[in-house]
Every structure is written in C-alpha cells, then in structure tokens.
Amino acid sequence: MILKEHSLIQKIASVVAVIFGIITLIASSRILYLDSDPGYYVFLPLLIFNHIMGFVYLIAGYQIWKNKEKGKTTALIIFIINLLVLVIIGIIYLINTGVATDSLGAMSFRTAIWLLIFLSLKMTKK
C-alpha cells in the first residue's frame, strides 16, 4: 500500500526522529554527566553508543525533513545498526556479563522505532 500524504508522513517521521534523539541525549547525559542512577546496572559501552546515536538521530531527523530518499536510507542504516547492537547485547545478556534486562528492552524499543520510521518513509510515494 502506498500512502498519499507523503509530505505529512515525512514531516512526522522527521519530528519523531528528532524528539527521539533529544530524549536519548537527555537520558544518556543524565547518567554520563550527572551520575544519575537509572536503577539498574549500566553497561557503559551501550550507554556511550546510545549517547552518540542520540546525535545521529538528530541529524537523521533533519535529513528526513530535507530529503525523503536520503532520510529513508539513513533510517534503514540506523535500524540495521541498532539491530546489530541489540543482537550483540542479547548475546552478552545470555552469557550473563552485565547487560540489564532494562537495556535489552530499551534497545528493542529503539530498534522498533527506527524500523517504523523507515517503513513509514518507504510506504510513501516518491
């Protein structure tokens, strides 16, 4: 099914990406810079990855707004990267070396959001 309101969907996808980037940066910054305790064990490599990705999400949101095709490619790349990280931390979790269940849930959520952003852009007309 091809959706007709591509400019509206493109703008919504862009805003979602930017808001998600801001939320990611706020959450990761609180732990990295303010030493806030999230209430579970923090796997530092994942925290740093998510912090960096917060900036990437902002850039992606801008790109989605400006150019749907480039934004669609960017969203797909972000989805794939997040999926790979999810698989890696899932393996680390299974061998019981320091990834919290909360981190798996949050990474699953990030991966799903970027899949939805990509699919929403893919389903719009050119």
N, C-alpha and C positions, 0 to 999 in steps of 0.2 A: 504494500500500500504506500502510495506517495502522498505525503501531506502537502497541502496547497499553501499554507501560511508560512512559507519558509523564512521570511524575514522576521516574523514574530518568534518562531521557534529558535532561530539562530540567536536572536537577542536574549531569549530566556536562557538558552544553553550558556551563553556568554556570562550572563549575570550569575547563574548558578555556579559556574566555574570560579568567578571572582569571589563570590561570597564564600565558597568552599575553601579557596586559597586563604582568605582572611581568617576564617575560623581555624584552619590548620596552623597558620602562623601564630595566632593568639595562643592556641593550646600548647604548641611546642615551645613557644617563647616563655610561657609561664614556668615550664619545667626547666628549660635550659638556662634561663637568665634570672629567674626569681626563685629558683629552687623550690617550686611548689610541689607538694606531694600529691600525685594523682590517686593514691590509694592502692596501687599495685606496683609490682616490680617493673622498672623501666629498662627496657633493652636499648641501651644507648645508641648502637648503630641504627636501629629503626627510628628512634627519635630524631637523630640527625638527618636521616633520609627524608622523613616526613617534613622536617623544617625546610629543607632545600626544596622539596616538592611544593610546599606552600607558595614559594616564589614562582615556581614553574606553572602552578595553577593560575596565578595572576596573569602571567604572560600568555598562557593559553586562552584565558578568557578574553583578553584584548585581541588576540589573533582570531578567535572565533567571531568576535564582533566585526572585525575588519574584512575577513576573507573566509567564507564558509568552507571552501575546499581545503585550504591550508589548516583551518581550525579543525576540520574533520580528521585530517591526517595527524595533527597534534594530539587530538583526543584519543585516537587509536593507539598512538605510541605511548601516551600516559597510561592508558588502560593496560597495555601489554607489560609495561614496566611494573605497574602496581601488582598485576597478576603474578609476575615472576617473583617479586618480593614476598607476596602472600604465600606462594609455594615454598620459598626458602624459609620464611619464619614458621610455616607449618611444619616443615621437617625439623627445624630446631626445637619447636614445641614438642614434637613427638619423641625426640631424644632427650627431652627434659633438661634443657640447658639455658633456661632463663627467659623465655618469652611468655608473657602473661596471656591468659585467655582473653582479657580485655583488648590486648594488642591485636590478637587474631580477629576479633570482632570488628575493631576499628579499621583494620586493613581490608577486611572483606567489604565493609561499607564503602571505603574509598574506591575500591576496585569496581564495585557495582555502580557507584555514581558516575565514574568515567565511562563505563560501558553504556549507561543510559545517555550520557551526553553524546557519545559517538553515534549511537543508534538514532537519536533524535535528529542529528545532522545528516546522517546517511539517508533517512527516510524523507527528506525534503527535496523538492525539485531543485534543479540547478538554476 
